[in-house]
């Protein structure tokens, strides 16, 4: 079966393939010529292993993430579950805004769900590392193109790690806030809705994590002002 390339960038490419008869998504990471070969190999392996571990931890915690079917370190390829009807949260938000019907109500419902899941993720000390609406999939439950009912699937855990501290959780939230302000600036209420739901699910460290997030945000604003 010939490979169907879905996306290609500087880091690697995604394409459709098969593993043991199951249609799957293959993520291939490119060799970085500008890096020392051994360092590049080490970084690539760390990220592939991080993605595999995070997916397993998410599934244990009841958080939807793609099943990792196979990891080939030599070929720099991860074989993972493919959601053929899913779209990114970024695309979903743009579609809702374009339809211009009950936009705020629909998006607040989405953001409450996203916030709850991130809260659960952090309660289990899983740091995503790159929270953006491009790394969240909206997958229709009935397998059709109807998005009235959907599951939320988190993807792209290459920068993820396990950490009990509040700093990395605060940074995770800050990265998401910046991504939302950049990509969805016309819907400024999205992050606050996420944060409200997050606080209910992130566990006993809720106050200290949010305080750390505010501290990280203040540092970010200071750097922006200084330039």
C-alpha positions in Angstrom: 0.0 0.0 0.0 1.6 3.3 -1.1 2.1 5.9 1.6 -0.2 8.9 1.6 1.6 11.9 3.0 -0.7 14.1 5.2 1.7 16.7 6.4 5.4 17.5 6.1 7.4 20.1 7.9 10.9 20.9 9.1 10.8 18.3 12.0 9.4 15.4 10.0 6.4 14.1 8.2 3.1 12.4 8.9 1.7 9.8 6.5 -0.8 7.0 6.4 0.3 3.4 6.4 -0.4 0.0 7.9 0.8 -1.9 10.9 -0.2 -5.6 11.2 -3.2 -5.0 8.9 -4.4 -1.9 10.8 -4.5 1.4 9.1 -2.4 3.8 11.1 -0.6 7.2 11.2 3.2 7.1 10.9 5.2 9.9 12.3 8.7 10.0 10.9 11.3 12.4 12.4 14.0 13.7 10.0 17.7 13.7 10.7 18.9 17.2 11.6 22.1 17.7 9.5 23.1 20.8 11.5 23.3 18.8 14.8 26.0 16.4 15.8 24.8 13.0 14.7 24.9 11.4 18.2 23.2 14.3 19.8 20.5 14.3 17.1 19.9 10.6 17.6 19.7 11.0 21.3 17.2 13.9 21.1 15.0 12.0 18.6 14.9 8.9 20.7 14.1 10.9 23.8 11.1 12.6 22.1 9.8 9.3 20.6 10.0 7.6 24.0 8.4 10.6 25.7 5.5 10.4 23.2 5.0 6.7 23.9 5.2 7.0 27.7 2.8 10.0 27.7 0.3 8.2 25.6 0.4 5.2 28.0 0.0 7.5 31.0 -2.9 9.3 29.5 -4.7 6.1 28.7 -4.1 4.9 32.3 -5.7 8.2 33.5 -8.7 7.9 31.2 -7.5 10.6 28.9 -7.8 10.0 25.1 -4.6 9.9 23.2 -3.5 7.9 20.1 -2.5 4.3 20.9 1.1 3.7 20.0 1.2 0.6 17.9 4.9 0.4 17.3 8.1 2.4 17.9 11.0 1.9 15.4 13.9 3.9 16.8 16.3 2.9 14.0 13.9 4.2 11.3 12.8 7.2 13.6 9.1 6.2 13.1 6.2 6.0 15.4 3.1 4.0 14.3 0.0 5.2 16.0 -3.8 5.1 15.9 -5.3 7.1 13.2 -8.6 9.1 13.6 -9.8 9.4 10.1 -12.8 11.7 10.8 -11.1 14.0 13.3 -10.2 17.6 12.8 -8.0 19.8 15.0 -9.6 22.0 17.6 -8.1 24.9 15.7 -10.1 24.0 12.6 -13.2 23.2 14.7 -13.1 26.7 16.3 -12.7 28.3 12.9 -15.6 26.3 11.5 -17.9 27.3 14.4 -17.0 31.0 14.0 -17.6 30.8 10.3 -21.1 29.4 10.8 -21.8 32.2 13.2 -24.6 30.3 15.1 -24.4 30.1 19.0 -20.6 30.6 18.7 -19.8 31.6 22.3 -22.1 28.9 23.7 -20.5 26.1 21.6 -17.0 27.2 22.1 -17.4 27.6 25.9 -18.7 24.0 26.0 -15.6 22.9 24.1 -13.2 24.9 26.3 -14.8 23.5 29.5 -14.1 20.0 28.2 -10.5 20.9 27.2 -9.9 22.5 30.6 -11.2 19.5 32.5 -8.9 17.2 30.5 -5.8 19.3 31.0 -6.7 19.5 34.7 -6.8 15.7 34.9 -3.6 15.5 32.9 -1.8 17.7 35.4 -3.4 15.9 38.4 -1.6 12.9 37.1 1.6 14.9 36.7 1.6 14.6 32.9 3.1 17.8 31.3 2.2 18.1 27.6 4.9 20.6 26.6 3.2 22.0 23.6 -0.5 22.8 24.3 -2.0 24.4 21.2 -5.4 23.9 19.4 -3.4 22.2 16.6 -2.4 19.5 19.1 -6.0 18.7 20.1 -8.3 16.6 17.9 -12.1 16.8 17.8 -13.2 13.3 16.9 -17.0 12.7 16.1 -18.4 9.9 18.2 -20.5 8.3 15.6 -17.7 8.0 13.0 -19.5 10.5 10.7 -18.8 14.1 9.7 -21.3 15.3 12.3 -19.6 17.1 15.2 -22.6 17.6 17.4 -21.2 14.9 19.7 -17.4 14.3 19.9 -14.5 13.1 21.8 -11.4 15.2 22.5 -8.1 13.6 21.8 -4.7 15.1 22.8 -1.8 14.5 20.4 1.9 15.3 19.8 3.5 14.5 23.1 7.1 14.7 21.8 7.9 17.4 24.4 6.0 15.8 27.2 7.4 14.6 30.5 6.3 13.5 34.0 6.7 16.2 36.7 5.0 16.8 40.1 6.1 20.4 40.4 4.0 23.5 39.8 6.4 25.4 37.5 6.0 23.1 34.5 2.3 23.0 34.9 2.2 26.8 35.0 4.3 26.9 31.9 2.0 24.4 30.2 -1.0 26.7 30.8 1.0 29.8 29.7 2.0 28.2 26.4 -1.7 27.4 25.8 -2.8 30.9 26.7 -0.3 32.4 24.3 -1.3 30.0 21.5 -5.0 30.9 22.0 -4.3 34.7 21.9 -2.2 34.3 18.8 -4.5 31.9 16.8 -8.0 32.8 18.1 -7.6 36.5 19.1 -11.2 37.2 18.2 -12.5 34.9 20.9 -10.7 36.3 24.0 -12.9 34.3 26.4 -11.5 30.9 25.4 -8.6 30.6 27.9 -10.6 31.9 30.9 -13.2 29.2 30.2 -10.5 26.6 30.0 -8.9 27.8 33.3 -12.2 27.7 35.2 -12.8 24.1 34.3 -9.1 23.3 34.8 -9.2 24.5 38.4 -12.0 22.0 39.3 -10.0 19.0 38.0 -6.3 19.6 38.6 -6.3 18.3 42.2 -5.0 19.5 45.5 -2.3 21.7 44.0 -4.9 23.9 42.2 -4.1 27.2 44.0 -0.3 26.8 43.8 -0.4 25.8 40.1 -2.6 28.8 39.2 -0.4 31.1 41.3 2.7 29.7 39.4 0.9 30.3 36.1 0.3 33.9 37.1 3.9 34.3 37.9 5.0 32.8 34.6 2.6 35.0 32.8 4.0 38.1 34.6 7.5 37.1 33.6 6.4 36.7 30.0 4.8 40.1 29.9 7.9 41.6 31.4 10.1 40.1 28.7 7.6 41.3 26.0 7.8 44.9 27.4 11.6 44.8 27.6 11.8 43.2 24.1 
